[in-house]
Amino acid sequence: MQTSYTQQPDRVSAFTHSQGTDVFMRRDIREREDEETGQTLYDCEEVQARLATPVTATEIEADFDEWWEIIASTPKPQQHTTEERLAQLRADVDFIAVMTGVDLEV
């Protein structure tokens, strides 16, 4: 995916958290000036994925091309509509209320 940044991005960013590691990889980073605003922008090709296992940016940089293929081919998570997210949130609140004995019928 082509993307632009207002500051020069790192080639690799990796953020480990309780659900795994979010990895962002960028290649062909090019500096350009926006013709309308005169602002310096950085265009690049970017891939991203959430991995189930921890990995560091240093590990990814060490074998950039192989990791690019892995990240680019990782299936993207299913996107839910706002209505689906709200329905799930309501179901979660109802479940918590039942489990804690809270009466939501006020």
C-alpha positions in Angstrom: 0.0 0.0 0.0 1.3 3.4 -0.9 1.3 5.9 2.0 2.7 9.3 2.9 4.2 10.7 6.1 5.0 14.3 7.2 8.2 13.1 9.0 10.6 10.5 7.6 9.4 7.1 8.9 11.6 4.2 10.1 11.9 1.3 7.7 10.6 -1.0 10.5 8.4 -0.4 13.5 7.4 -3.2 15.9 5.2 -2.8 18.9 4.7 -5.7 21.2 1.6 -5.8 23.5 -0.7 -8.3 25.1 -2.2 -9.4 21.8 1.1 -9.9 19.9 3.3 -7.6 17.9 2.1 -5.0 15.4 4.7 -4.7 12.6 4.9 -1.8 10.1 7.4 -2.1 7.3 8.2 0.6 4.7 10.4 0.5 1.6 11.3 2.8 -1.2 11.0 5.9 1.1 11.2 9.0 -1.1 11.2 12.6 0.0 9.1 15.1 -2.0 7.7 18.5 -1.7 3.9 18.9 -1.7 3.2 21.3 -4.7 0.2 23.0 -2.9 1.6 23.5 0.6 5.3 23.3 0.0 5.5 20.8 2.9 8.1 18.1 2.8 6.4 14.6 2.6 7.8 11.1 2.6 6.1 8.6 0.3 6.7 4.9 0.6 5.3 1.4 0.1 4.0 0.0 3.4 2.8 -3.3 4.7 1.6 -4.1 8.2 0.3 -7.0 10.2 -0.3 -8.2 13.8 1.8 -11.2 14.6 0.9 -13.6 17.5 4.6 -13.9 18.6 7.0 -11.2 19.8 9.5 -9.9 17.3 11.8 -6.8 17.4 12.5 -4.3 14.7 16.1 -5.3 14.8 15.3 -8.9 14.0 13.1 -7.8 11.1 15.8 -5.4 9.8 18.3 -8.3 9.8 16.3 -10.2 7.2 14.2 -7.4 5.7 13.2 -9.0 2.4 12.0 -12.3 3.9 10.0 -10.4 6.6 8.5 -8.2 3.9 7.1 -11.3 2.2 5.8 -12.6 5.5 4.1 -9.4 6.6 2.7 -8.7 3.1 1.1 -12.1 2.9 -0.4 -12.1 6.5 -4.2 -12.1 6.3 -5.7 -8.8 7.4 -8.2 -9.0 10.3 -11.9 -8.9 9.4 -13.2 -5.3 9.5 -16.5 -4.9 11.4 -19.1 -2.3 10.8 -20.0 0.2 13.5 -23.3 -1.5 14.1 -21.5 -4.9 14.6 -19.1 -3.3 17.0 -21.9 -1.7 19.0 -23.8 -5.0 19.1 -20.7 -6.8 20.5 -20.2 -4.0 23.0 -23.8 -4.3 24.2 -23.5 -8.1 24.5 -20.2 -7.7 26.5 -21.9 -5.2 28.9 -24.9 -7.5 29.3 -22.6 -10.4 30.1 -20.6 -8.4 32.6 -23.8 -7.2 34.3 -25.1 -10.8 34.6 -21.8 -12.1 35.9 -21.5 -9.3 38.5 -25.2 -9.2 39.5 -25.7 -5.7 38.2 -29.3 -4.9 37.2 -29.3 -2.8 34.0 -33.1 -2.5 34.0 -33.2 1.0 35.7 
